[in-house]
């Protein structure tokens, strides 16, 4: 039996952007439709009021996800992105705000309680502070973790590593110690070699230039080579003896006699 639902299978963006911008008014900093999605940039202090209007007046009932983005070159380096879903319209939009490292963003736990954990994730990974969140603790990293790992300036190796110590019979924390520096591979052919000096090679002494091949000496007389008439006579005496002559039947005289053919098994009685 087919299930009937008022929401269309494919929702169009036609007219949605203009309607939302008109409804939110000065709360909207910028708006665009990109890659088939509507993106609204909201003034940071008005994010709670703007999302309330989208939820109550435009039927975006669910806040599906929150995400953070880091742009270190910007004065307000962080973006907090809210993904909203309208179940009745089968339509999604994104709203976002910008924030600096120490600029708080108003919490939206007053609109969607599930935003509490999502705000904790953004805080843990990026360090964005959410004003009004009563339980703003780390949620993904371990106890005592320092820094925020999704920031672009956070080192890939981190600052601390943990391991199980057989001596102490517990997990211990230690500063990161790498056996070698972090390598960046360029996937060049190992036979062709790199066009630049590899890290560490600048410390090695430069290889010495190969010695020039000796110039061959030209001889002008037999005396220069040590050869002469006596040397030629000695060379004749050292010639090997000729091969033995063959007999009339074409065989060497010292060749062994041929063996008789083996009789067939049927002939043996």
C-alpha positions as CSV (number, residue, x, y, z in Angstrom):
1,X,0.0,0.0,0.0
2,X,1.6,3.3,-1.0
3,X,2.3,5.8,1.8
4,X,0.9,9.3,1.1
5,X,2.7,12.3,2.5
6,X,2.2,16.0,2.0
7,X,5.9,16.7,1.6
8,X,7.2,16.5,-2.0
9,X,9.9,14.0,-3.0
10,X,12.0,16.8,-4.4
11,X,11.7,20.3,-2.9
12,X,12.5,23.3,-5.1
13,X,14.5,26.3,-3.9
14,X,12.5,28.6,-6.1
15,X,11.4,31.7,-4.1
16,X,12.7,30.3,-0.8
17,X,15.7,32.6,-0.6
18,X,13.8,35.8,-1.2
19,X,11.1,34.8,1.3
20,X,13.5,34.0,4.1
21,X,15.6,37.1,3.6
22,X,12.5,39.2,3.7
23,X,11.3,37.5,6.9
24,X,14.5,37.8,8.7
25,X,15.3,41.4,7.7
26,X,18.4,43.0,9.2
27,X,19.3,39.8,11.0
28,X,20.7,38.5,7.6
29,X,24.2,39.6,6.8
30,X,24.4,37.9,3.5
31,X,22.5,35.2,1.6
32,X,23.2,33.0,-1.4
33,X,22.2,29.9,-3.2
34,X,25.2,27.7,-4.0
35,X,25.5,24.1,-5.1
36,X,21.8,23.7,-4.9
37,X,21.7,24.8,-1.2
38,X,20.5,28.0,0.5
39,X,23.0,29.5,2.8
40,X,22.1,32.4,5.2
41,X,24.8,34.3,7.1
42,X,23.2,35.6,10.3
43,X,24.4,38.3,12.7
44,X,26.0,36.5,15.6
45,X,23.9,38.2,18.3
46,X,20.7,37.5,16.4
47,X,21.2,33.8,15.7
48,X,18.8,32.6,18.4
49,X,16.0,34.9,17.2
50,X,16.6,34.1,13.6
51,X,16.5,30.3,14.1
52,X,13.3,30.7,16.2
53,X,11.6,32.5,13.2
54,X,12.8,29.8,10.9
55,X,11.4,27.1,13.2
56,X,8.1,28.6,14.1
57,X,7.1,30.6,11.0
58,X,8.7,28.7,8.2
59,X,8.4,25.1,9.4
60,X,12.1,24.2,9.8
61,X,11.3,22.0,12.7
62,X,14.6,20.1,13.1
63,X,18.1,21.2,13.7
64,X,19.9,18.2,12.2
65,X,23.6,19.1,12.7
66,X,26.1,21.7,13.7
67,X,29.6,22.1,12.3
68,X,32.6,24.4,12.7
69,X,35.0,25.7,10.1
70,X,38.3,27.4,10.7
71,X,39.7,30.2,8.4
72,X,42.9,31.4,10.3
73,X,43.5,34.3,7.9
74,X,40.2,36.0,8.7
75,X,39.7,38.4,11.6
76,X,36.7,36.2,12.8
77,X,38.3,32.9,11.9
78,X,35.5,30.5,12.9
79,X,32.2,29.8,11.3
80,X,29.4,27.9,13.1
81,X,27.0,26.3,10.6
82,X,23.5,25.1,11.5
83,X,21.8,22.6,9.2
84,X,18.0,22.9,9.4
85,X,15.4,20.5,8.0
86,X,11.7,21.1,7.2
87,X,9.9,17.8,7.5
88,X,6.7,19.1,6.1
89,X,8.4,20.7,3.1
90,X,11.2,18.2,2.7
91,X,13.6,21.1,2.4
92,X,17.0,21.9,4.0
93,X,18.8,25.2,4.5
94,X,22.0,26.2,6.2
95,X,22.5,29.2,8.6
96,X,25.9,30.3,9.8
97,X,27.5,32.9,12.0
98,X,31.1,34.0,12.4
99,X,33.1,34.3,15.6
100,X,36.6,35.2,16.7
101,X,38.7,33.1,19.1
102,X,37.3,34.7,22.3
103,X,33.9,35.9,20.9
104,X,31.0,33.9,22.4
105,X,28.1,32.7,20.3
106,X,24.6,32.6,21.8
107,X,23.5,29.1,22.6
108,X,20.5,27.6,20.8
109,X,19.7,25.0,23.5
110,X,16.7,27.1,24.3
111,X,15.3,26.1,20.9
112,X,16.6,22.5,20.4
113,X,17.9,20.6,23.5
114,X,20.0,18.3,21.3
115,X,22.1,21.4,20.4
116,X,23.9,21.0,23.8
117,X,26.0,18.0,22.7
118,X,26.6,19.5,19.2
119,X,27.8,22.8,20.8
120,X,30.1,20.8,23.0
121,X,31.6,19.1,19.9
122,X,32.3,22.5,18.2
123,X,33.8,23.8,21.4
124,X,36.0,20.7,21.9
125,X,37.3,20.7,18.3
126,X,37.5,24.4,17.6
127,X,37.4,26.2,20.9
128,X,34.3,28.3,20.0
129,X,32.5,29.5,23.2
130,X,28.7,29.2,23.4
131,X,27.2,31.7,25.9
132,X,24.3,30.2,27.8
133,X,25.3,26.6,27.4
134,X,25.2,25.3,31.0
135,X,27.3,22.2,30.3
136,X,30.0,23.4,27.9
137,X,32.6,20.6,28.5
138,X,34.8,18.6,26.2
139,X,33.0,15.6,24.7
140,X,35.3,13.9,22.2
141,X,38.9,14.4,23.5
142,X,40.3,12.8,26.6
143,X,40.5,14.3,30.1
144,X,43.2,16.9,30.4
145,X,43.5,17.4,26.6
146,X,45.2,20.6,25.6
147,X,44.3,22.6,22.5
148,X,41.6,22.1,19.9
149,X,42.5,19.5,17.2
150,X,40.4,20.8,14.3
151,X,42.1,24.2,14.2
152,X,44.3,24.7,11.2
153,X,47.3,25.7,13.4
154,X,47.1,22.6,15.6
155,X,50.0,20.2,14.7
156,X,49.0,16.9,13.1
157,X,51.0,14.9,15.7
158,X,49.5,16.7,18.7
159,X,51.3,17.5,21.9
160,X,50.8,14.4,24.0
161,X,50.6,10.7,23.4
162,X,49.3,7.9,25.7
163,X,50.4,4.3,26.0
164,X,49.9,1.5,28.4
165,X,52.9,1.1,30.8
166,X,53.8,-2.5,31.8
167,X,55.8,-1.1,34.7
168,X,53.1,1.1,36.1
169,X,50.2,-1.2,35.0
170,X,48.2,1.8,33.8
171,X,47.9,4.3,30.9
172,X,50.5,7.0,31.0
173,X,50.7,10.3,29.2
174,X,53.9,11.5,27.7
175,X,55.0,14.3,25.3
176,X,55.0,13.2,21.7
177,X,58.3,11.8,20.6
178,X,58.7,10.9,17.0
179,X,61.5,8.6,15.7
180,X,61.7,10.8,12.7
181,X,60.4,14.0,11.4
182,X,57.0,14.1,9.8
183,X,57.5,13.4,6.1
184,X,55.7,15.0,3.2
185,X,55.7,12.6,0.2
186,X,55.7,14.0,-3.3
187,X,55.3,10.6,-5.0
188,X,58.2,11.2,-7.3
189,X,60.0,8.3,-9.0
190,X,62.8,7.0,-6.8
191,X,65.0,6.4,-9.9
192,X,64.7,9.9,-11.2
193,X,65.3,11.6,-7.9
194,X,64.0,15.0,-6.6
195,X,64.9,18.3,-8.2
196,X,65.4,19.8,-4.7
197,X,67.6,18.9,-1.7
198,X,65.8,16.5,0.6
199,X,65.5,17.4,4.3
200,X,68.6,16.2,6.0
201,X,70.7,16.0,2.9
202,X,72.1,19.5,3.4
203,X,74.0,18.2,6.4
204,X,75.9,15.6,4.5
205,X,79.2,16.5,2.9
206,X,79.1,17.0,-0.8
207,X,80.3,14.0,-2.8
208,X,83.8,14.3,-4.3
209,X,84.0,14.6,-8.0
210,X,84.9,11.4,-9.8
211,X,88.6,11.1,-10.9
212,X,89.3,11.6,-14.6
213,X,89.9,8.5,-16.6
214,X,93.6,8.1,-17.5
215,X,94.6,9.0,-21.1
216,X,95.6,5.9,-23.0
217,X,99.3,6.0,-24.0
218,X,100.0,5.6,-27.7
219,X,103.0,3.4,-28.7
220,X,105.1,4.3,-31.7
221,X,107.6,1.4,-31.8
222,X,107.9,-2.2,-30.6
223,X,110.4,-1.1,-28.0
224,X,107.8,1.0,-26.3
225,X,105.5,-2.1,-25.7
226,X,108.3,-4.5,-24.8
227,X,107.7,-6.6,-27.9
228,X,110.4,-7.5,-30.4
229,X,111.7,-10.4,-32.5
230,X,112.4,-12.5,-29.4
231,X,108.9,-12.0,-28.1
232,X,107.5,-13.1,-31.4
233,X,109.6,-16.3,-31.4
234,X,108.4,-17.1,-27.8
235,X,104.8,-16.7,-28.9
236,X,105.3,-19.3,-31.7
237,X,106.7,-21.8,-29.3
238,X,103.6,-21.5,-27.0
239,X,101.1,-22.3,-29.8
240,X,98.8,-25.2,-28.9
241,X,99.1,-28.5,-30.7
242,X,96.7,-29.2,-33.5
243,X,93.7,-31.4,-33.1
244,X,94.2,-35.1,-33.8
245,X,93.4,-36.2,-37.3
246,X,90.2,-38.2,-38.0
247,X,90.3,-41.8,-39.5
248,X,88.6,-42.8,-42.7
249,X,85.4,-43.7,-41.0
250,X,85.1,-40.2,-39.6
251,X,85.8,-41.1,-36.0
252,X,88.7,-40.2,-33.8
253,X,91.1,-43.0,-33.3
254,X,90.7,-42.9,-29.5
255,X,86.9,-42.8,-29.5
256,X,85.2,-45.7,-27.5
257,X,83.4,-48.4,-29.4
258,X,79.7,-48.2,-29.9
259,X,77.5,-50.2,-27.5
260,X,75.0,-52.8,-28.8
261,X,71.4,-51.9,-28.9
262,X,69.4,-53.1,-25.9
263,X,67.0,-56.0,-26.8
264,X,63.3,-55.4,-26.5
265,X,61.5,-56.9,-23.6
266,X,59.5,-59.1,-25.9
267,X,62.6,-60.8,-27.2
268,X,63.9,-61.7,-23.7
269,X,62.8,-65.3,-22.8
